[in-house]
């Protein structure tokens, strides 16, 4: 079942993409970095290039995905965000986008703990500061029957 990584152009996002990429899994990435989009396409990843602060961009990329992996670092790093300036507004947009795209499972990758409600029953959080292998944790959650 398709999985999308929003913020795949962060260091942790890149490691998660690498861990998820296998022949039997459809992997998508949402990025703002053109060079990273080229690298990911070469790996066979379907790439959406856009503004992480635009819920319509994120939602369109999430359509027909089972799992959305949301890397919160991308909501507050140095990239340009034209539609929302603060972290919480960006994350609320992602939660709305996942709901509207009918995503079944959300995996937040977040160390802060201040996350909006997704309204999606199967939601988990992986703390990149307390996990030895964030990518393996994400893969395990994506592979699980339920979370």
PAPADO-142954 format. One record per atom (N, C-alpha, C): atom name; x, y, z. Coordinates in nm, 2 decimals. Last residue first. Layout:
BEGIN
+------+--------+--------+--------+
| kepa |     xx |     yy |     zz |
+------+--------+--------+--------+
|   CA |      X |      Y |      Z |
...
+------+--------+--------+--------+
//
This chain:
BEGIN
+------+--------+--------+--------+
| kepa |     xx |     yy |     zz |
+------+--------+--------+--------+
|    N |  -0.18 |   0.02 |   1.43 |
|   CA |  -0.09 |   0.10 |   1.52 |
|    C |  -0.18 |   0.17 |   1.62 |
|    N |  -0.20 |  -0.30 |   1.27 |
|   CA |  -0.26 |  -0.17 |   1.32 |
|    C |  -0.16 |  -0.10 |   1.41 |
|    N |   0.00 |  -0.45 |   1.14 |
|   CA |  -0.14 |  -0.47 |   1.10 |
|    C |  -0.22 |  -0.34 |   1.14 |
|    N |   0.30 |  -0.28 |   1.03 |
|   CA |   0.21 |  -0.34 |   1.13 |
|    C |   0.07 |  -0.35 |   1.08 |
|    N |   0.45 |  -0.13 |   0.84 |
|   CA |   0.42 |  -0.28 |   0.82 |
|    C |   0.32 |  -0.34 |   0.91 |
|    N |   0.47 |   0.11 |   0.96 |
|   CA |   0.40 |   0.10 |   0.83 |
|    C |   0.36 |  -0.04 |   0.80 |
|    N |   0.62 |   0.04 |   1.19 |
|   CA |   0.48 |   0.09 |   1.21 |
|    C |   0.41 |   0.08 |   1.07 |
|    N |   0.86 |  -0.04 |   1.06 |
|   CA |   0.79 |  -0.13 |   1.15 |
|    C |   0.64 |  -0.09 |   1.17 |
|    N |   0.93 |   0.21 |   0.94 |
|   CA |   0.90 |   0.09 |   0.86 |
|    C |   0.82 |  -0.01 |   0.94 |
|    N |   0.98 |   0.36 |   1.18 |
|   CA |   0.88 |   0.40 |   1.08 |
|    C |   0.84 |   0.28 |   0.99 |
|    N |   1.20 |   0.22 |   1.29 |
|   CA |   1.07 |   0.23 |   1.36 |
|    C |   0.96 |   0.27 |   1.27 |
|    N |   1.39 |   0.25 |   1.09 |
|   CA |   1.34 |   0.11 |   1.12 |
|    C |   1.21 |   0.12 |   1.20 |
|    N |   1.43 |   0.53 |   1.11 |
|   CA |   1.38 |   0.47 |   0.99 |
|    C |   1.32 |   0.33 |   1.01 |
|    N |   1.53 |   0.56 |   1.37 |
|   CA |   1.40 |   0.62 |   1.34 |
|    C |   1.34 |   0.55 |   1.21 |
|    N |   1.70 |   0.40 |   1.58 |
|   CA |   1.69 |   0.38 |   1.43 |
|    C |   1.55 |   0.43 |   1.39 |
|    N |   1.70 |   0.49 |   1.84 |
|   CA |   1.83 |   0.46 |   1.78 |
|    C |   1.82 |   0.44 |   1.63 |
|    N |   1.51 |   0.76 |   1.96 |
|   CA |   1.51 |   0.63 |   1.89 |
|    C |   1.65 |   0.61 |   1.83 |
|    N |   1.50 |   1.01 |   2.06 |
|   CA |   1.50 |   0.90 |   2.15 |
|    C |   1.51 |   0.76 |   2.09 |
|    N |   1.48 |   1.19 |   1.85 |
|   CA |   1.59 |   1.21 |   1.95 |
|    C |   1.60 |   1.09 |   2.05 |
|    N |   1.26 |   1.13 |   1.70 |
|   CA |   1.39 |   1.10 |   1.64 |
|    C |   1.51 |   1.12 |   1.74 |
|    N |   0.98 |   0.96 |   1.80 |
|   CA |   1.07 |   1.07 |   1.85 |
|    C |   1.21 |   1.04 |   1.79 |
|    N |   0.70 |   0.90 |   1.64 |
|   CA |   0.83 |   0.85 |   1.65 |
|    C |   0.92 |   0.97 |   1.69 |
|    N |   0.36 |   0.84 |   1.69 |
|   CA |   0.47 |   0.94 |   1.69 |
|    C |   0.60 |   0.86 |   1.72 |
|    N |   0.06 |   0.75 |   1.52 |
|   CA |   0.17 |   0.72 |   1.60 |
|    C |   0.27 |   0.83 |   1.59 |
|    N |  -0.28 |   0.66 |   1.45 |
|   CA |  -0.18 |   0.77 |   1.45 |
|    C |  -0.07 |   0.73 |   1.55 |
|    N |  -0.56 |   0.56 |   1.34 |
|   CA |  -0.42 |   0.50 |   1.35 |
|    C |  -0.32 |   0.61 |   1.33 |
|    N |  -0.77 |   0.75 |   1.33 |
|   CA |  -0.76 |   0.65 |   1.44 |
|    C |  -0.62 |   0.60 |   1.45 |
|    N |  -0.75 |   1.09 |   1.27 |
|   CA |  -0.73 |   0.96 |   1.21 |
|    C |  -0.69 |   0.86 |   1.32 |
|    N |  -0.75 |   1.33 |   1.37 |
|   CA |  -0.88 |   1.28 |   1.34 |
|    C |  -0.87 |   1.14 |   1.27 |
|    N |  -0.52 |   1.46 |   1.44 |
|   CA |  -0.54 |   1.43 |   1.30 |
|    C |  -0.68 |   1.39 |   1.27 |
|    N |  -0.43 |   1.73 |   1.64 |
|   CA |  -0.51 |   1.61 |   1.63 |
|    C |  -0.53 |   1.59 |   1.48 |
|    N |  -0.10 |   1.86 |   1.63 |
|   CA |  -0.24 |   1.88 |   1.62 |
|    C |  -0.31 |   1.74 |   1.61 |
|    N |   0.16 |   1.85 |   1.87 |
|   CA |   0.11 |   1.81 |   1.74 |
|    C |  -0.04 |   1.83 |   1.74 |
|    N |   0.43 |   1.88 |   2.04 |
|   CA |   0.31 |   1.97 |   2.02 |
|    C |   0.26 |   1.94 |   1.88 |
|    N |   0.65 |   1.72 |   2.04 |
|   CA |   0.53 |   1.67 |   2.12 |
|    C |   0.41 |   1.76 |   2.10 |
|    N |   0.92 |   1.74 |   1.94 |
|   CA |   0.86 |   1.85 |   2.02 |
|    C |   0.74 |   1.80 |   2.10 |
|    N |   1.00 |   1.55 |   1.77 |
|   CA |   1.07 |   1.55 |   1.90 |
|    C |   1.00 |   1.65 |   2.00 |
|    N |   0.86 |   1.34 |   1.52 |
|   CA |   0.86 |   1.46 |   1.59 |
|    C |   0.92 |   1.45 |   1.73 |
|    N |   0.69 |   1.21 |   1.28 |
|   CA |   0.83 |   1.20 |   1.32 |
|    C |   0.86 |   1.34 |   1.39 |
|    N |   0.38 |   1.05 |   1.28 |
|   CA |   0.45 |   1.18 |   1.30 |
|    C |   0.59 |   1.14 |   1.34 |
|    N |   0.20 |   0.87 |   1.07 |
|   CA |   0.32 |   0.85 |   1.16 |
|    C |   0.39 |   0.99 |   1.16 |
|    N |  -0.13 |   0.77 |   1.01 |
|   CA |  -0.03 |   0.88 |   1.01 |
|    C |   0.08 |   0.85 |   1.11 |
|    N |  -0.34 |   0.59 |   0.80 |
|   CA |  -0.24 |   0.58 |   0.90 |
|    C |  -0.15 |   0.70 |   0.89 |
|    N |  -0.52 |   0.63 |   0.59 |
|   CA |  -0.56 |   0.54 |   0.70 |
|    C |  -0.47 |   0.56 |   0.82 |
|    N |  -0.63 |   0.92 |   0.42 |
|   CA |  -0.51 |   0.84 |   0.46 |
|    C |  -0.56 |   0.76 |   0.58 |
|    N |  -0.81 |   1.09 |   0.29 |
|   CA |  -0.85 |   0.96 |   0.34 |
|    C |  -0.74 |   0.87 |   0.37 |
|    N |  -0.75 |   1.35 |   0.23 |
|   CA |  -0.70 |   1.25 |   0.13 |
|    C |  -0.74 |   1.10 |   0.17 |
|    N |  -0.84 |   1.47 |   0.46 |
|   CA |  -0.92 |   1.49 |   0.33 |
|    C |  -0.88 |   1.39 |   0.22 |
|    N |  -0.64 |   1.39 |   0.64 |
|   CA |  -0.79 |   1.35 |   0.66 |
|    C |  -0.86 |   1.36 |   0.53 |
|    N |  -0.41 |   1.51 |   0.53 |
|   CA |  -0.42 |   1.36 |   0.54 |
|    C |  -0.57 |   1.32 |   0.56 |
|    N |  -0.49 |   1.78 |   0.54 |
|   CA |  -0.46 |   1.72 |   0.41 |
|    C |  -0.47 |   1.57 |   0.42 |
|    N |  -0.50 |   1.82 |   0.82 |
|   CA |  -0.62 |   1.84 |   0.74 |
|    C |  -0.60 |   1.77 |   0.60 |
|    N |  -0.23 |   1.77 |   0.88 |
|   CA |  -0.34 |   1.69 |   0.94 |
|    C |  -0.47 |   1.70 |   0.86 |
|    N |  -0.11 |   1.98 |   0.74 |
|   CA |  -0.08 |   1.84 |   0.71 |
|    C |  -0.19 |   1.75 |   0.76 |
|    N |  -0.22 |   2.20 |   0.88 |
|   CA |  -0.25 |   2.18 |   0.73 |
|    C |  -0.22 |   2.04 |   0.69 |
|    N |  -0.10 |   2.17 |   1.12 |
|   CA |  -0.25 |   2.16 |   1.11 |
|    C |  -0.29 |   2.14 |   0.97 |
|    N |   0.16 |   2.22 |   1.05 |
|   CA |   0.12 |   2.09 |   1.09 |
|    C |  -0.03 |   2.07 |   1.09 |
|    N |   0.14 |   2.50 |   0.99 |
|   CA |   0.18 |   2.40 |   0.89 |
|    C |   0.14 |   2.26 |   0.92 |
|    N |   0.07 |   2.59 |   1.24 |
|   CA |  -0.02 |   2.61 |   1.13 |
|    C |   0.01 |   2.52 |   1.01 |
|    N |   0.29 |   2.53 |   1.39 |
|   CA |   0.16 |   2.47 |   1.42 |
|    C |   0.07 |   2.48 |   1.31 |
|    N |   0.50 |   2.68 |   1.27 |
|   CA |   0.51 |   2.54 |   1.28 |
|    C |   0.37 |   2.48 |   1.29 |
|    N |   0.42 |   2.97 |   1.08 |
|   CA |   0.45 |   2.91 |   1.20 |
|    C |   0.43 |   2.76 |   1.19 |
|    N |   0.34 |   3.06 |   0.82 |
|   CA |   0.48 |   3.09 |   0.87 |
|    C |   0.51 |   3.01 |   1.00 |
|    N |   0.20 |   2.95 |   0.52 |
|   CA |   0.19 |   2.95 |   0.67 |
|    C |   0.33 |   2.97 |   0.72 |
|    N |   0.26 |   2.98 |   0.26 |
|   CA |   0.12 |   2.98 |   0.30 |
|    C |   0.10 |   2.98 |   0.45 |
|    N |   0.53 |   2.97 |   0.20 |
|   CA |   0.45 |   3.09 |   0.16 |
|    C |   0.31 |   3.09 |   0.21 |
|    N |   0.83 |   2.89 |   0.31 |
|   CA |   0.69 |   2.85 |   0.34 |
|    C |   0.60 |   2.97 |   0.31 |
|    N |   1.15 |   2.78 |   0.24 |
|   CA |   1.05 |   2.88 |   0.22 |
|    C |   0.91 |   2.82 |   0.24 |
|    N |   1.35 |   2.62 |   0.50 |
|   CA |   1.29 |   2.63 |   0.37 |
|    C |   1.18 |   2.74 |   0.36 |
|    N |   1.47 |   2.59 |   0.75 |
|   CA |   1.50 |   2.71 |   0.68 |
|    C |   1.43 |   2.72 |   0.54 |
|    N |   1.21 |   2.43 |   0.95 |
|   CA |   1.35 |   2.45 |   0.91 |
|    C |   1.36 |   2.57 |   0.82 |
|    N |   0.95 |   2.37 |   1.01 |
|   CA |   1.02 |   2.47 |   1.09 |
|    C |   1.16 |   2.50 |   1.05 |
|    N |   0.85 |   2.15 |   0.88 |
|   CA |   0.76 |   2.26 |   0.91 |
|    C |   0.82 |   2.38 |   0.98 |
|    N |   1.04 |   1.96 |   0.88 |
|   CA |   1.02 |   2.04 |   0.75 |
|    C |   0.92 |   2.15 |   0.77 |
|    N |   1.02 |   1.84 |   1.12 |
|   CA |   1.13 |   1.93 |   1.10 |
|    C |   1.11 |   2.02 |   0.98 |
|    N |   0.81 |   1.66 |   1.10 |
|   CA |   0.78 |   1.79 |   1.15 |
|    C |   0.90 |   1.89 |   1.13 |
|    N |   0.72 |   1.45 |   0.87 |
|   CA |   0.85 |   1.49 |   0.93 |
|    C |   0.83 |   1.63 |   0.97 |
|    N |   0.49 |   1.21 |   0.85 |
|   CA |   0.50 |   1.35 |   0.85 |
|    C |   0.62 |   1.39 |   0.93 |
|    N |   0.38 |   0.97 |   0.64 |
|   CA |   0.49 |   0.99 |   0.74 |
|    C |   0.51 |   1.14 |   0.73 |
|    N |   0.08 |   0.81 |   0.58 |
|   CA |   0.15 |   0.94 |   0.56 |
|    C |   0.25 |   0.95 |   0.68 |
|    N |  -0.05 |   0.52 |   0.42 |
|   CA |   0.03 |   0.58 |   0.53 |
|    C |   0.09 |   0.72 |   0.49 |
|    N |  -0.20 |   0.49 |   0.19 |
|   CA |  -0.24 |   0.43 |   0.31 |
|    C |  -0.18 |   0.50 |   0.43 |
|    N |  -0.29 |   0.72 |  -0.06 |
|   CA |  -0.19 |   0.67 |   0.02 |
|    C |  -0.25 |   0.60 |   0.14 |
|    N |  -0.48 |   0.86 |  -0.22 |
|   CA |  -0.46 |   0.71 |  -0.24 |
|    C |  -0.35 |   0.65 |  -0.16 |
|    N |  -0.32 |   1.17 |  -0.18 |
|   CA |  -0.43 |   1.09 |  -0.24 |
|    C |  -0.39 |   0.95 |  -0.26 |
|    N |  -0.10 |   1.32 |  -0.11 |
|   CA |  -0.14 |   1.21 |  -0.02 |
|    C |  -0.25 |   1.12 |  -0.08 |
|    N |  -0.08 |   1.52 |  -0.30 |
|   CA |   0.03 |   1.42 |  -0.30 |
|    C |  -0.01 |   1.29 |  -0.21 |
|    N |  -0.30 |   1.67 |  -0.22 |
|   CA |  -0.30 |   1.61 |  -0.35 |
|    C |  -0.19 |   1.50 |  -0.36 |
|    N |  -0.21 |   1.76 |   0.04 |
|   CA |  -0.33 |   1.67 |   0.02 |
|    C |  -0.33 |   1.60 |  -0.11 |
|    N |   0.00 |   1.93 |  -0.03 |
|   CA |   0.03 |   1.81 |   0.05 |
|    C |  -0.09 |   1.71 |   0.03 |
|    N |  -0.14 |   2.13 |  -0.18 |
|   CA |  -0.02 |   2.05 |  -0.24 |
|    C |   0.00 |   1.92 |  -0.16 |
|    N |  -0.32 |   2.21 |   0.02 |
|   CA |  -0.37 |   2.15 |  -0.10 |
|    C |  -0.26 |   2.07 |  -0.18 |
|    N |  -0.16 |   2.31 |   0.23 |
|   CA |  -0.23 |   2.19 |   0.25 |
|    C |  -0.29 |   2.13 |   0.12 |
|    N |   0.14 |   2.45 |   0.21 |
|   CA |   0.02 |   2.45 |   0.13 |
|    C |  -0.06 |   2.32 |   0.15 |
|    N |   0.39 |   2.42 |   0.32 |
|   CA |   0.29 |   2.49 |   0.40 |
|    C |   0.15 |   2.51 |   0.33 |
|    N |   0.55 |   2.30 |   0.15 |
|   CA |   0.50 |   2.21 |   0.26 |
|    C |   0.40 |   2.29 |   0.34 |
|    N |   0.52 |   2.33 |  -0.19 |
|   CA |   0.54 |   2.41 |  -0.07 |
|    C |   0.47 |   2.33 |   0.05 |
|    N |   0.67 |   2.07 |  -0.40 |
|   CA |   0.58 |   2.18 |  -0.37 |
|    C |   0.61 |   2.25 |  -0.24 |
|    N |   0.67 |   1.78 |  -0.58 |
|   CA |   0.75 |   1.90 |  -0.55 |
|    C |   0.66 |   2.02 |  -0.52 |
|    N |   0.65 |   1.45 |  -0.53 |
|   CA |   0.57 |   1.57 |  -0.55 |
|    C |   0.66 |   1.68 |  -0.50 |
|    N |   0.76 |   1.15 |  -0.68 |
|   CA |   0.79 |   1.27 |  -0.61 |
|    C |   0.69 |   1.38 |  -0.64 |
|    N |   0.81 |   0.81 |  -0.63 |
|   CA |   0.72 |   0.91 |  -0.69 |
|    C |   0.73 |   1.03 |  -0.61 |
|    N |   1.13 |   0.65 |  -0.66 |
|   CA |   1.02 |   0.71 |  -0.57 |
|    C |   0.94 |   0.81 |  -0.66 |
|    N |   1.34 |   0.55 |  -0.80 |
|   CA |   1.21 |   0.49 |  -0.83 |
|    C |   1.10 |   0.55 |  -0.74 |
|    N |   1.58 |   0.68 |  -0.77 |
|   CA |   1.56 |   0.56 |  -0.69 |
|    C |   1.42 |   0.49 |  -0.71 |
|    N |   1.53 |   0.90 |  -0.93 |
|   CA |   1.63 |   0.80 |  -0.97 |
|    C |   1.62 |   0.67 |  -0.90 |
|    N |   1.37 |   1.05 |  -0.76 |
|   CA |   1.31 |   0.99 |  -0.88 |
|    C |   1.40 |   0.88 |  -0.93 |
|    N |   1.56 |   1.13 |  -0.57 |
|   CA |   1.46 |   1.03 |  -0.53 |
|    C |   1.39 |   0.97 |  -0.65 |
|    N |   1.72 |   1.31 |  -0.71 |
|   CA |   1.78 |   1.19 |  -0.65 |
|    C |   1.67 |   1.08 |  -0.62 |
|    N |   1.52 |   1.50 |  -0.78 |
|   CA |   1.59 |   1.43 |  -0.89 |
|    C |   1.65 |   1.30 |  -0.83 |
|    N |   1.45 |   1.60 |  -0.53 |
|   CA |   1.35 |   1.53 |  -0.61 |
|    C |   1.41 |   1.45 |  -0.72 |
|    N |   1.69 |   1.71 |  -0.45 |
|   CA |   1.65 |   1.59 |  -0.38 |
|    C |   1.54 |   1.52 |  -0.46 |
|    N |   1.69 |   1.93 |  -0.62 |
|   CA |   1.80 |   1.83 |  -0.63 |
|    C |   1.76 |   1.70 |  -0.57 |
|    N |   1.46 |   2.07 |  -0.53 |
|   CA |   1.46 |   2.02 |  -0.66 |
|    C |   1.57 |   1.91 |  -0.68 |
|    N |   1.29 |   2.06 |  -0.23 |
|   CA |   1.43 |   2.07 |  -0.29 |
|    C |   1.43 |   2.00 |  -0.42 |
|    N |   1.06 |   2.00 |  -0.12 |
|   CA |   1.07 |   2.13 |  -0.18 |
|    C |   1.20 |   2.15 |  -0.25 |
|    N |   0.86 |   1.70 |  -0.14 |
|   CA |   0.98 |   1.77 |  -0.11 |
|    C |   0.97 |   1.91 |  -0.17 |
|    N |   0.72 |   1.40 |  -0.06 |
|   CA |   0.69 |   1.54 |  -0.08 |
|    C |   0.81 |   1.62 |  -0.04 |
|    N |   0.73 |   1.08 |  -0.21 |
|   CA |   0.80 |   1.18 |  -0.13 |
|    C |   0.74 |   1.31 |  -0.17 |
|    N |   0.62 |   0.74 |  -0.20 |
|   CA |   0.61 |   0.87 |  -0.25 |
|    C |   0.68 |   0.97 |  -0.16 |
|    N |   0.65 |   0.40 |  -0.28 |
|   CA |   0.69 |   0.51 |  -0.19 |
|    C |   0.68 |   0.64 |  -0.27 |
|    N |   0.51 |   0.09 |  -0.28 |
|   CA |   0.50 |   0.22 |  -0.35 |
|    C |   0.54 |   0.33 |  -0.25 |
|    N |   0.69 |  -0.21 |  -0.24 |
|   CA |   0.62 |  -0.10 |  -0.17 |
|    C |   0.63 |   0.03 |  -0.26 |
|    N |   0.84 |  -0.41 |  -0.35 |
|   CA |   0.70 |  -0.44 |  -0.33 |
|    C |   0.62 |  -0.32 |  -0.26 |
|    N |   1.11 |  -0.32 |  -0.36 |
|   CA |   1.03 |  -0.35 |  -0.49 |
|    C |   0.88 |  -0.36 |  -0.46 |
|    N |   1.16 |  -0.04 |  -0.14 |
|   CA |   1.18 |  -0.18 |  -0.18 |
|    C |   1.09 |  -0.22 |  -0.29 |
|    N |   1.21 |   0.21 |   0.07 |
|   CA |   1.22 |   0.17 |  -0.07 |
|    C |   1.25 |   0.03 |  -0.09 |
|    N |   1.23 |   0.26 |   0.34 |
|   CA |   1.10 |   0.22 |   0.29 |
|    C |   1.11 |   0.16 |   0.15 |
|    N |   1.49 |   0.35 |   0.38 |
|   CA |   1.45 |   0.22 |   0.45 |
|    C |   1.32 |   0.17 |   0.39 |
|    N |   1.50 |   0.58 |   0.22 |
|   CA |   1.59 |   0.47 |   0.19 |
|    C |   1.54 |   0.34 |   0.25 |
|    N |   1.30 |   0.73 |   0.37 |
|   CA |   1.28 |   0.69 |   0.23 |
|    C |   1.37 |   0.57 |   0.19 |
|    N |   1.45 |   0.76 |   0.61 |
|   CA |   1.32 |   0.69 |   0.61 |
|    C |   1.29 |   0.64 |   0.46 |
|    N |   1.66 |   0.92 |   0.52 |
|   CA |   1.69 |   0.79 |   0.58 |
|    C |   1.56 |   0.70 |   0.58 |
|    N |   1.52 |   1.15 |   0.44 |
|   CA |   1.60 |   1.07 |   0.35 |
|    C |   1.63 |   0.93 |   0.39 |
|    N |   1.42 |   1.23 |   0.69 |
|   CA |   1.33 |   1.19 |   0.58 |
|    C |   1.40 |   1.11 |   0.48 |
|    N |   1.65 |   1.31 |   0.82 |
|   CA |   1.57 |   1.19 |   0.87 |
|    C |   1.47 |   1.14 |   0.77 |
|    N |   1.72 |   1.53 |   0.66 |
|   CA |   1.81 |   1.41 |   0.68 |
|    C |   1.73 |   1.29 |   0.73 |
|    N |   1.46 |   1.62 |   0.43 |
|   CA |   1.53 |   1.64 |   0.55 |
|    C |   1.62 |   1.52 |   0.57 |
|    N |   1.29 |   1.56 |   0.22 |
|   CA |   1.42 |   1.62 |   0.19 |
|    C |   1.49 |   1.68 |   0.31 |
|    N |   1.05 |   1.47 |   0.30 |
|   CA |   1.15 |   1.36 |   0.26 |
|    C |   1.29 |   1.43 |   0.23 |
|    N |   0.83 |   1.59 |   0.38 |
|   CA |   0.96 |   1.63 |   0.44 |
|    C |   1.07 |   1.54 |   0.41 |
|    N |   0.63 |   1.32 |   0.39 |
|   CA |   0.63 |   1.46 |   0.38 |
|    C |   0.75 |   1.52 |   0.45 |
|    N |   0.61 |   1.03 |   0.23 |
|   CA |   0.69 |   1.09 |   0.34 |
|    C |   0.69 |   1.24 |   0.30 |
|    N |   0.36 |   0.78 |   0.18 |
|   CA |   0.42 |   0.91 |   0.15 |
|    C |   0.50 |   0.97 |   0.26 |
|    N |   0.28 |   0.46 |   0.06 |
|   CA |   0.33 |   0.54 |   0.17 |
|    C |   0.39 |   0.67 |   0.12 |
|    N |   0.05 |   0.23 |  -0.07 |
|   CA |   0.14 |   0.34 |  -0.09 |
|    C |   0.16 |   0.42 |   0.04 |
|    N |   0.08 |  -0.12 |   0.00 |
|   CA |   0.00 |   0.00 |   0.00 |
|    C |   0.09 |   0.12 |   0.00 |
+------+--------+--------+--------+
//
